[in-house]
Amino acid sequence: MIKAALIAGEASGDLLAGLLLDGLHSQWPDLTAVGIGGAQMAQRGLTAWWPSDKLSVSGFGWDLIKRYPEITGIRRQIKDRLLHDRPDVFIGVDAPDFNLDLEAALRAKGIKTVHFVCPSVWAWRPERLEHICRSADHVLCIFPFEPALLSQHGIASTYVGHPLASVIPMQPDRTAARRSLGLDPQQSVVALLPGSRAAEISHLALPFFQAAARVQQALPATKFVLPAVPLYLPQIEAAARASGLAGHWQIVKGQSHTVLAACDVALVASGTATLETALFKRPMVIAYRMGGLSWQIMRRKKLQPWVGLPNILCRDFVVPELIQEAATPLALATEVLNWLDATTHQPDKIAAIEQRFTALHKELLRPTPQLAAHAIAQILSS
């Protein structure tokens, strides 16, 4: 029997780890899994010692400072528990600030360690490469250019594709998605995705709804749909009411993929959701705000001109980015209106972005669970 310990933070990590567990169970039907996770991992049999949202932190400011003692305490308890009852392999799923230190401690004691999702050292914080080299026996990469970069620093890795590419259909069914959400098939629909963490919601929910109100003033028939993490529903509903966007918004619990399939345009916080939007072949406006201290640190460490994953992967500003002070309700609304105008009057522009995102989807599409499980099997047999 193989015993795996997995730790994933936030909803995106839980989704990735859930798909990975599918592959591990196919490789080892009697696999047992323990660690930190959410609903997706629980459905695959994970015994969770803590829920994944315990690791949810945004930026470098007060949110990190006030959560630091709790998070480091959890990491210390996890390390002691795993050293006492040793797994065959430890898999850190994303959450590098939490997982890499833990991996290093476990690896030093002879436990095989895998890091799933290469930290974005190609975008910022390149000093992490040395940390990865100490921490992980192997890295499972979700972007095709990453193994070559890691090999330059002596880090073993495997490109396994992006799991979302196999979950999201190559040709999303807009009509079925709208029917599921009770939306008019002819109405213009804008998806609002202000993030999945508390700090993101606090910085972006109100500006997103304020931008939506401006769009609604220009195009009164537009409908706005926001897929909410249930935990933050009260905060999101308060922002919606404060924006003055009465009667034109619909908040649903979860269902982000259905909302993205249904929409014409998305206003989305920078992060995994931007890649999901691209895989749904939808034009988008990428935005992000964070605390002032976090932004100053992030800006100094930034290595590329792009922030959003679709632009980074396409090596071009294929969709607009509005970051920090630039992410005003007026600027956000203007960019959304530009896309809505294109859906009506510039079909070639919409077709071009769909073709670009289709090519990206094909590049990322691999049998990720199987490739990841095979790589882990190789590590355990070495």
N, C-alpha and C positions, 0 to 999 in steps of 0.2 A: 504494500500500500504506500502511495506517495502522499506526503503531507506538504502542502504549500501554504505559506503565509503571504497574504497580500494586503497592501495598504493603498487605498485610493481616497483622495479628498475631492469634495464637490461632485456635482451631478455629472460633469463630463468625464471625470475619472472613474466614477461608478459605472457609467455606460461602457467605457473602454475595458474595464476589468471584467464586466459581465460577459462581454464577447470573448475575452481571453479565456475565461473559465469554461466557456463552451468548448473551445479547442482542447483545454487541459482535460476535461471530462471525456472527450473523445479519445484522447491519447491514453488516459488512465481512468477507466470507468469507476474505480474504487477510490479516486482522489478525495482527500479531505482538505478543506480550505478554512483558514481562520484569519482574523485580522481586523481591519477597519474598512467598512464599506457601506453602501446604501442599498436601495431596493433592488437594483439590477443584480448585484452580487448576492443578495439574500435569496433571490429567486433561483440562483444556481447553487445554493447549498452552503454559502459562506456562513460560518459562525462568527458573528461580528462582536468584537469586544467593545468597540465604540462605533457610533454612526459616523459616516464620512463628513457630515457637516461640522463635526468638531474641529476639523482641520481647515475650515474655510476662513481665509484671511485675505484681505485685499490691500496691496501696496506695502509701504514701509512706515506709515505714520502711526497715529494713535491706535488704530484697530490692531496693528501688530503688537504694539507695546502692551496694551491691556490684556491681550490673549497669550502673550509669550509664556508666562509662568505655567498656565494650564497646558499649553501645547507641548512645552518641553517636558512637563511632568508625564504626559501621556507617552511621549517617546521613550522616556526612561523606563516606564513600566512595561512597555512593549518589548524593549530590548531585554530586560531582565526575564520576562516571561519566555521569550524565544530562546534565550541562552539556556534556560532551565529545561524547556521542552522543545528541543531543536527540530525545526522543519527540514525537509530535504532541500527546499529552495525558498528564498525570500524574494518576492516580486514587488518592487515599489512602482506603483502606477502613477506617473506624473508627480505632482506635489514635491518637486525636487528640494525645496528648502527643508521639508520634513524628512523625506526619504533618503537623501544621499548620505546624511550623517549617520542615520540608522544603518544603512547598507554598509558603510565603512566599518562600523563597530561590529556588525555581524560577520562581515567578510574576514576581519582580523581574527575572529575566533573559528574560522574554518567553515562557515555556512556559505553555500553558493548564493550569489546575489544577482538579480536581474533588474534592470531599470527599463520600464516600458514607457516609451515616449522620450526621445532624446530632448533634454532641456534645450531651449532655443538659443544656444551659444552662438549661432550664426546671426542672431538679431541683436543680442545684448548679453552682457556679463560673460565674455569669453574666458574669464578666469575660472569658470566652472569646469572647464575641460580637465584641469588637474584634479579637481574634486571627483569628477566622474571616474577618472582613471584609478583613483584609490578605492572607490566605492563599489563599482559594478564589475562583476565577471563578464557580463554581456549586456548590451543595450539593444532593445528592440525598437527600430526606427520606423516612423510612420511617413516620413518624407524621403523621396528617392535620392536626394543629394547628400543626406546625412552620413551614410557609412564611409564615404570617401573622406569627409572631414574628420570623422572620429579616428579612422585608421592612421591619419597623419600624427595622431597623438598616442598611438599604441592602444587604442580602445577597440575591443572586439565588438562587432555589431552585425545585425541582420536587418535588411529592409523587409518589412512585413506588410507594407501597404497601410492605408488608413482605414480602420474598421468602419468608419461612417460611410465610406464609399460603397461597401457591400450592403449596408442597411438602407440607404436612400436609393430609390429607384432612378435609373438613368433618365426616364421620362416620367416625371411626377404627374399625377392625375389631379389637375386643378379643380375640375368639375366635381369629382367625388369628395375632395377635401372640403369644398364649399358646402356641399350637401351635408356633410357630417357636422359642420359648424353652424348650419342654418343660415348661410350667407347667400345673398342674391348672386346668381351666376354672372350677371351683367355689371354688377357694381364694382367700382374701383376699391380695392382692399389694400391697406397698408398694415404690415406687421410691425409691432413695436416690441423689441427685445432689449430691455435695458440692463440685462445681466442676471446672473443667478446667485450673486453674493450680496450680503447686506450692504456693504460699502458701495457697491456698484449701484444698487437700487437707490440709495440715499443721494448719490451724485447725479444719476441719470434719469430716474423715473419722471420727475417733474419737468425737466427740460424736454424730454421726449413727448410728454403730453402737451406741453405748451407749444411745441413745434407742430404737433398734430392739430391743435386748435387753429393755428395759422393756416395749415393746409386746408382744413375744413372750411375756413372763411373764403378761401380762393376757389375750392371745389366742394360745394356743400354736400354732394351726394357720396363723398368718400367715407368708407367705413374703416375703423381702426380696431385691430384685434391684438391683444397682448396675452401670450401664454405665461402664466405666473407660477412660480414656485409657491406652493400653498403656504409655506412658512411666512412668506413676505406679502401675502395677499392684502392684509390691512394697510400696510405701508403703500402699496401700489394703488389701492382704491382711494386712499386719501390724496395721493398725487393727482389721480384722474379728476377727482372732484375739485381740487384747487385750481386746475388748469382752465376750467370753464368749458370743457369739451362735453357738454351735457348731451346725452342721447346718441352719440355717434361712436362710442367705444364699447367694446366687448372684451371682458377679461375671462379667460378660461383657465382652468387648473391644468397645468402641464400642457400636453398636446402641441409642443413646439413644432414638431415635424408636420403635423396636420396644418398648423397655421402657416408655416413657410410654403407648403404645397399650395395653399389657398390664395396666397397674397399675390399682388402685382409687384410690389416694392416692399423692401424691409428697411427699417431704421434699427440698427443693431449695434450693441456694445462690442468693442473689439474683444476677440477671444474665439473659442471654438465655434460659437454660434455663427461667426462670419463665414467659416468654412462650410458649415451646414447649409447656410443660405446659398453659397456658391454651388454646392452639390445639388440643391434644388433648382439651380439655373435661374435664380431670381436677382434682378438688379437691386443694389442696396446702397445705403449710406452708412458708413462706419463712423462711430463716435466713441469717445472715451473721456472721462474726467476722473481725477483722483485728488487726494489731498495734496497741498502745495509741496510738502517735503518729499512725498513719494514721487511727484512729478519731476522735481529738481534732480533727484537721484536717477530716475529712469532716463531722463533726457541726456544726462552726461554719459550713461552707459550704452546708449542706443548706437547700433552699428550700421543700420540701414535707413533709407529714407522712408520706408513703409512701416506701418504698424499692423494693419490688418492682414490676416493670413492669405486671403485671395490675392492681394497685391504682392505680398512677399513671394508667393509661389509663382505668380505670373511675371514677376520682376518688372512691374509696371503699375501705374495708378489706373487700373481698370475700373475701379469704383472710387468715389470720393471718400476722404478721411477728414474728419473734423475732431481735433484733439485739444483737450484742456480749454483754454480761453476761446478757441475758435468754435467750440461746440455750443453756440448760442441757439436759442429756439428759432430765431430768424434764419440763421445760416442753415440749420438742419432742415427747416421747412423749405427753404429755397432749393436745396439739393433734392429733396423728396419730390417737390413739384416738377423739377427738371426731368426726373425719371418718369413721373406720371404723364407728363406731356409727351415724352418719347414713346410711351406705350400706345398713344393715340396717333401721333403725327410723325414719328420716326421709327417705323418698324425695323428698318435696317440696323439701327443702333441697338435695339433690343435683341435682334437676331444675332448680332455680333457678340454681345455679352453672353448669350446662351451658348454659342459655339465655343467661346473661350472656356466657359465653365464645363462644358461637356468634355472637351479635351483634357481638362484638369481632372475631371472625374475618372476618365479612363486611365490616366496615369497613376492614380491613387488606388485603383481597384485591384485588389489581390485577395487570395483566400487567407485573410489575416489570422483568424483563430488557428488554422492548421499550420501555417508557417511559424507562428509564434510558439505553438506547442512543440513543433519539431525542433526549433532552436533550443528550447528549454530542455528537451530530451537529450540533445547533443551535449549540453552543458552538464547534465546529471551523469552522463556516461563517461565523461572525460576524467 
